Amino acid sequence: MLLFISSLLKDAQPVFQRVCVYNSPLLRLELDCEVQEFTNEISAFINVSLELNKTGWMFFGAESNPDLTPKQQMRALGYAEGVLFHEHIANHQANLKDWFLFAYLQPLSDYPDEVYQFYVDNLAWTRQMSQTNRDAYWKQVAYTMAHFDGLVQGYQQKANDSAYMSELDLFMYMSSGDLLDVVEFAVPETRHKFSQPEYAELHDHCSGLVRITDDEVFLSQTAWFTYGSMTRVSKEYKYNIGARAKEVKFSSYPGFSYSFDDWYQTDSGMMWFETTNSIYEHKIYELCSTESVMTWIRAPLAGRMAEDAEHFSVLISKYNSGTYNNQWVSLDLKKFDAKATENVLWVMEQIPGKSASYDATDRLLKDGFFPSYNIPSQRELRIVSGYPAQEAKNVSLSYDKAARGQIFKRDAPKIENIEQMKEMMRYNDYIHDPLALDEKNHPEPANAISSRYDLRNIEHNPNIKCFGGFDNKIGQYNRETQAYTSHMISSPANKDVPAWVFPDPKVLYCPRRGLEDGPYIHEWVQADMKRAW
C-alpha cells in the first residue's frame, strides 16, 4: 500500500479518511472504506484529509489499481478529486478568477471572448491529437486528459447549481498558470497595459534554489501568488501508467493533476521546479498558437517520462505553448548518486516560439548552488524577451544585479543543513537587509526570497497587493544514507515580518473564499519519499 503522507506528519495531525473508488457499473465512491486489496471492481484507494486549517495543507494520497488501463486509473483519480474536493474547487476557482480580473483585467467582469475561444480551440486540438497519435508522448497526454474527464464528471455530479462549471470552465481552471499569457496572445490590445511595472511585477512568480553539499542535495521552491490562493493540497499519486515514475509527489491545489507552483519529487529519481519569467517584447506572442500543449499537461508528463534531467528538458520543450513561460530546473538523483560531473542539473527556459536548455552541473558543483528568481539565465533569451531595455530602467531586472540573485549569492553557500535551507527559502528581512533596498534606498518587501507585497510603504510604493511568497517546499536527498524526504510549509514569511492576516477587503482586496482569517503561522510538515532507482 501507499506510504501515505499522513504517517509522518509531525505537527497538527489532520484527520484522514479512507475512500474506495469503484469502476462498475459506473465510477462511484465509498467513504470510510474498509477493503484492503484491489479487486476488478476497485479502481483506486484514496487517503484524504479535507481539513485545510490545521497545517495549512489538505492531503490527497491515491493508489490506483495497476491491473486497469492507464486511462481507467487516471480517470478514477480525477473523479475522486472532483467529488471529494468539489467545494474547494468552486472556492479556489472563484478566488483565482476574481483576483485575475481585479489585478490584470479591470474593469472587465469576465474573461474576454477571445480567451474563451482560444481554449475552445486548444481543447479540441489537444483531444484530437491525443486520440489520433499513438506514440508514448501522446499516450501520456491522453492519460492526463482522462484525469481531466474524471474530474469533470466527479465535480459536476457533486456541485450544486450555483457552483456548476462546464467542461470549458474546468479546462480553463486547470490552465490557471497559462492564462495570463493566453490573454496577451488572444487579446493583443492588453499587451501595452501588461508592460506597465505594476502589472509586470505580478507576472513574476516564485524563488527557487538547488544547494549541494558533500553528500546531500536540496531542491526547493517558494511560490509567489495572491494569498487568496492558499487553498493548498499536498498530493501523492501511485500508479502504473507506462511511465518511468510510479510514484509522484507534488504541492498543488484542489482538482489539479499538476502542481502549478511547480515543485515535484518522483520515485524515479527526478526532482524539479520552475520560476516564471516575464515577456517584455510583446510581439513574440504572435508566435503562440492554439495548436500547442498547455504547460499544466507538459510539466507532469515530462517528469514522469524522463530518463534524466536532459531528457526532462527535451520533453517539456515539445509543443511549446509560449504560455506560462518559466525557467525549469530539473535534478537527476541517479547522477548525483554516481557523483557525476555532468547531467546532474539541467535548466530549460521557455518563451513564445523558442526554448533553450543547458547542463548546469558545472555551475552547481563550482558554486555549490543554483538560484532561480524570475529572470532568464541565458542572455539570448533575455534579449529576445526584451529585458535589456527594461534593465536600463530598473536594475532589479538585471540577472547579475537583481536583489534576490545577490541575496542567494551571499547566503546560499552558507547552507549546510535542512534548517538553514528552510531559513533561506522563507527569508524576508527587508527592513534590515541592505540588499532589499529599492533604487531610492527605501526598504522593499518584494526584494526578498519570500516577498511580501502587502507590507509596502504606500509613501514609497503605492502598488500594495495581497501577493507574495506563501509557502515553501524542499526535496532533500542524502546519497550516503539514501534518505529521500520532503518538507513543506504553507503561509507567507513570518519570522522577521508580521504574520499575514486577511484584512478588510475595503482596505486591501483579496478574494479568499474558504480561507481562515489568520494569523498564518503554520508549521512544517515532513514525509519520506520512496526511492526506486
N, C-alpha and C positions, 0 to 999 in steps of 0.2 A: 504493500500500500504506500501511498504518498508519505513522504516526510513533511508533514504539514507545518506551516509556519507557526501555528499555534503552540506547538510543543516546546518552543524555545523562546517565546516572548518572556522578557524579564520583568516588565512592569505593566500594571493595569491590565491584567489578563482579560481579554474580551470573552464574551460568551459565543461559543461556536455551535453551529447546527449542522448535522449530517443529512445530506439530501441525496436521493437517488433520482436519476433521470431515466425514464423508461421510453423505449422506442416503439412499442407495439401496444395497440394498433396505431396510435399517434403519440408524438412526443408529449410527455407529461412529467410532473414532478411528484415525488413523495417526500414530504418533510419528515424529519426525525426518523430516517430510515435505519433499520437495524440489519439489513442484508450486508454480508461481509464479502461475498465473492461475486464476480461477474457471471451473469447468465446471458443467454442470447437476447433476452428482453431488456437488459440494462445497458444503457449507453454510457453512463458516467456516474461516478461518485463525486460529490461536491462537499467540501468542508468550508462553511461560510460564516462570517460574522458581519452583520449588517449594522452594528452599532459603531458610529464614527467617533464619538467624542471622548472615549477613554484614552486612546492612544493617538488620536488624530488620523487613524487608518481603519478602514474596513479591510476584510481579508476574504480572498476567493482562491481556494485551492481545489483544483479539478484534476481528476484522473479519468481518462476516457477508456472505453473497452477496446483493447488492441485488436480484437478479432473483427471489429467492424471496419468498414471502409473509412479512409481519411475524411471524406465528406460527411459521413454519418457522425464521426467523432466530433468534428468541428461544429457541425450544426447543433449537436447536443449541447456543447459548451456555450454557444451563442444563445441558444434557447434558455438555458439555465440562467445566464446573466440577464436576459431580457425579463424573465419572470421575477427573479429574486431582487433585482435592483431597479424595478420599474419606477418606483417613486424617486429614487436618487437620480436616475437617468433624466426624468422630467425636470427635476430641480436643477441639475447641472447644465442641461441643455438651455434652459431658460436663463440661467445666470450668465453663461457664455454669450448667448445671443444678445442679451441686454447690454452686457459690457462692450461687445464688439460694436454694436450700433452707437453706443454712447461715446466710446473712446475714438472710433475711427470714422463713423459714417453719419454723424449728426448733420442735418436734422432728420434723416430718414428714419422711418418707423419699421422698416423691414429691409431685407436684403434686396438689392436691385434685381429686376427681372433677368438681366444678363447673367447674373451669378447663378440663379436657378437654372437657366438654360445651359450654362456650362456643365453643371452637374448632371442634368438630364442626359446630355450628350456623352459625358465621361462615363456615367454608369452604364449606358447602353454599349459603349465601346469596350469597356472592361469585361462585361458579361460576354459579349461576342468573342473577344479574344480568348478568354478563359475556357470557352466552350468549344472553340474550333482548333486551338493549339494544344498539342498533347505532350510537349516537352516538359522536362522537370520543372522549369521555372513557372510555366503557365498552369501546371497542375497545382503548384503551391498557391498561386493567385486564386484558382478555383476553390481551394480549401479555405482560404481567407473569406471568400465570398459566401461559402457555406456557413461559416460562423456568422457572418452578417445576416444571412437569411434566417438563421435560427434566432438571432437577436430580434429581428423584425417580428417574427411570429410570436415569440415569448412576450415582447413588450406590448404588442397590440392586443394580445389576449388579456393582459392584466390592467393596462392603463384605462382610466375612466375617460369619458367623452371629452372632458375639458383638457386632458393631457394627451389626447390622441396625436400621434405623429405618423405621417406617411412614410413609405419606403424612402422617398427622396429626402424628407426631413431627417431621417436617421442616417442616411448616407452622408449628408452634409454635416451632421453632428460628428460622425466618425472622422470626417475630414477637417476637424477644427484647426489643426495645425497648418493645413494648406490654404485655409480660407482667405487670409489677408492678401496673399499673392494672387489668388484666383481673382479677387476683386480688381487688382491692378491690371491684370491681363484682360479681364472681361469688360471692365468699365474704364477705359483709358483716361477719361476726364478726372478720375480720382488721383492720378499719379502726382500731379503738382501738389495737391494737399498732403499726400503722404510723404513728400520730400521735406516738409517743414520739420524742424527739430523736435517739436512737441509730439509729433506723430511718429517720426523715425525712431526715437529712442524707445518707444513702446513696442517696436518691432523686434528689438534685441531681447533674446531670452537666454538666460542660464549662464552659469560658470561651470567649468569642468577642469579636472586635474587628474593626471596619472603620475603617481610617485613610486619610485622604485628604490628599495634598499638592498642590502646584501642578499637576502633570501625571500623578501616579501615585496608584493606589489599591491598598490591601492588604485582603484579606478572609481572616480567619484564625480557626481554632478549635482549642482544646486539649481533647481528650476526657478525661473522668474515668470510670473504672470500675475493676473489680477487675484487678489486674496479671496475674492468670491468664488474662485475655482478650487478651493481646498476640500473638495469632496473626494477624498483620496481612497484608493483601493490598492492594496498590495496583492499581486496576483502570482500564482504558480500553476502552470499547465504541465501535466504529464500526459503525453500522447505518443502515438506511433503513426505518423502521417508521411512516411517516406522521406524524412529529413534526417540530417546528422544529429541534430539536437532532439533528445527525447524528453527533456525537462527544461523549461524556460521560466525564469523568474523576472518580474519587472514591476516597477512602480507605474500606477495607472489611475484610471477614473471609471465611473460606472458605465458598464457596457462595452468599453473599448477592448478590441482584440490586440491592441498595441499599447505602448507606453504613453506617448505624446510628450513626455518630458525631454528626451527619451533616455532611459537607463535600463540595461538588461544584463542578466547572467544566464549562462546555459551550462548544462552538464557536459557539453562537447568541448568546453574549454574556451569559449568565446565570451568576452565582456565588451560592451560598447556603450557610448553615449554620444550626444550631439549638443552643440550650441548653435543658435540661429544667427545668421548674418543678414544685414540689410542690403537692399539694392538701391543705389543712388542714380545709376544710369538707367532710367526707366524705359528707354526704347528697347532694351533687350527683352522686356516682357513680350514683345512681339514674337519671340522665339518659342513661347509656350504654346501648348496645344491641348485640346480635349482628348486627343489620342495619346495618352500617357498614363502611367501608373502613379496614383497618388502616394505620397510619402507614407501614409499610415499603412499601406499594403506593402510597399517595398522594404521598409525597415525591418519588421519582424521576419519577413521572408528571407532576406539576406542573412540575418543572424542564424536562423535555424538551418539554412542550407550550407553555410560557408565552411569550407575546408580549413581556412586560416584567415588571418587578417587581410591579406592581399585579396583573397577571393571575396571577402565581405565587401571591400571597396569596389570590386568589379560588379558584383550583383546589385548593390544599392545604386549604382550609376545607371543601370539599364532602364530604359523607358522613362528617362528623366522628365519629370513634370514641370520643372522650373518653379515649383511651389514648395513652401517650407524649406527655404534654401539654407542648408546647415553645413557646419563642419562636423563630419562624423569621425570619431576616434575609436578605433577597434583594437583590441588586445587579444593575442593568442597565448593562452596559458600553456599550451603544449610546447611552444617555442621558448617560453620563459622557463619551463621545467628543464628544457635541454640546454639552457644557458646560451642560447643562440645570440649571435651578434647582428642578425638581420631578420626581418619579417616578424618581429615580436609585436611592433606597434605600427599601424598604418593610419594615415589621415586622408580622408576624401572630402573635398569641398565642392559644393554644387551651386550653380547659378543657372538662370534660364539659358538653355541652349548649350551648356557646357558643364563638364565636371572634370576634375583633375585630382589625382591621388599620388601619394608618395610614401616610401618607407621612412618612418620617423624613429626607427630603433636607435640609430646612431646618436641622434639628439637626446633621446631618453636616457641612454647609457652614459653619455657625456655629461649632461646637466643633472641627471637624477630625477627629472620631472619633465612632463609636457603639459603646458597650460592651454586652456581654451576659453575665449572671452569675447565672442561675437564679432571678431574681425578675421577675415581670411588670412591664413598664414602664408599663402602663395601670392607673390607680388603680381603675377599676371592676372589672377582673379580679382585682386583689389583694383587694378587698373580698369578692367572691363566692367566691374561693378560700380565704378565712379567714386571710389574712395579718395584718390588724390585731391580732387577739388574740395571735398568735404574736410579732409585732414588739414588743408591750408587754413580753414576757418575754425577748426575745432580739433585741438591736439588729442582729445580723448578718442578720436577715430584713427589714430596712428597705431599700427601694430606694435611698434617698438616703444612708444611713449604712453600708451593707454594706462590709466591708473591701475586697473586690475592686473595688467601684464607686469607692471612694476611691483605690485604687492606680491604676486606669485614669485617673481624673481628674487625678491628679498626674503620671503618666508618659506617657500616650498622646500628649499634644500635643508631646512632645519627639522623637517618632519621625520620622526623615527618610529612612531607607533600609531596605533589607531586613534588614541585620544587626541594626539596632536593633529591628525588628519581631520578629525571632527571639528576641532577648533578652527582650522584653516578654512574649511568649507562653509562654516557658519559665521565667518568673520565679518564684523562691521563695527569699527571703532572710528567712525568718520569725524567725530569731534576732536580726537587727539592725533589721528594719523595724518602726517603731512602729505602723504601720497593721495589722500582723499580730497584735497583742496581742489576747487574748480579753478578756472583760468583767472578769476578775480580774487583768488585766495580765500574764498568762502568755503567752509566745510560742506561737502556734498555727499549726502547719504546714499546716492546712487553709485558713487565711486567706491564700491566695496564688493567683496566676493559674494555676499548675500545682501543685495541692495534693499533700501527702504525708501521708496519714492514718497511715501506718506509723511516722512519726517522732514521734508524740505522746509526751509525757512521762506515764507512767502515773500519776504522783502528781497531775498536773493534769487529765488527761482519760484515763480508762481505756478509752475506746472506740477502741482501736487496731485498724486493719484494713489488709489489703493492698489498698488502694484509694486512688485519686488520679489526677492527671493523668499520662498515659503517652505522649503524642505531641504533635505539632503539625503543622498543615497551613496553608500560606499560598498564596493565589492572588494573584498580582501582575500588574498591568496598567499600562502606560505609554502614554497616548494620543498622546504625541509620537513615540515610536519604534515604537509598536504592538506592543511585546514583551509576550507573554502567557505567564506562567510559573507553575509550581507548585514549591513547596518543601515537603518532608516529612521528618519525623524520628520514629522510634519509640523511646521509652524515657522513664521518669519523669525529672523535673528532676534535674540532677546537677551544676550549676555551683557553687552555694553550699551544697549539701547533699550527703550521701553518695549515691553511685550505688546504685541498687536491686540487691539480691542476694536471690534466693529463700531464705527462712530454713527451718529445720527446721519441718515442719508442726505439730510438737508445741508450738512456740513461737508461731507465727502461722499460722493456717490459710489456705491459698491454693492451691486446686487448679490445677495447671499442666502437664497432660499435653502433651508435645511442645515444651515451652519449656526453653531452656537455663537453667543456674543463675544466670548473670550473672558479673561486674557488667554492667549495661545502660548502655553508653556508646556508642551508635551515632552515626553521622554523618548529616548532612543529605544528602538526595538531591534532585536538581533536574531538571526536564524542561520543555520548551517545550510549550505547548498551541496547537492550531490556532485561528486567528481566521477566522470565516466570515461576518462581518457587514460 
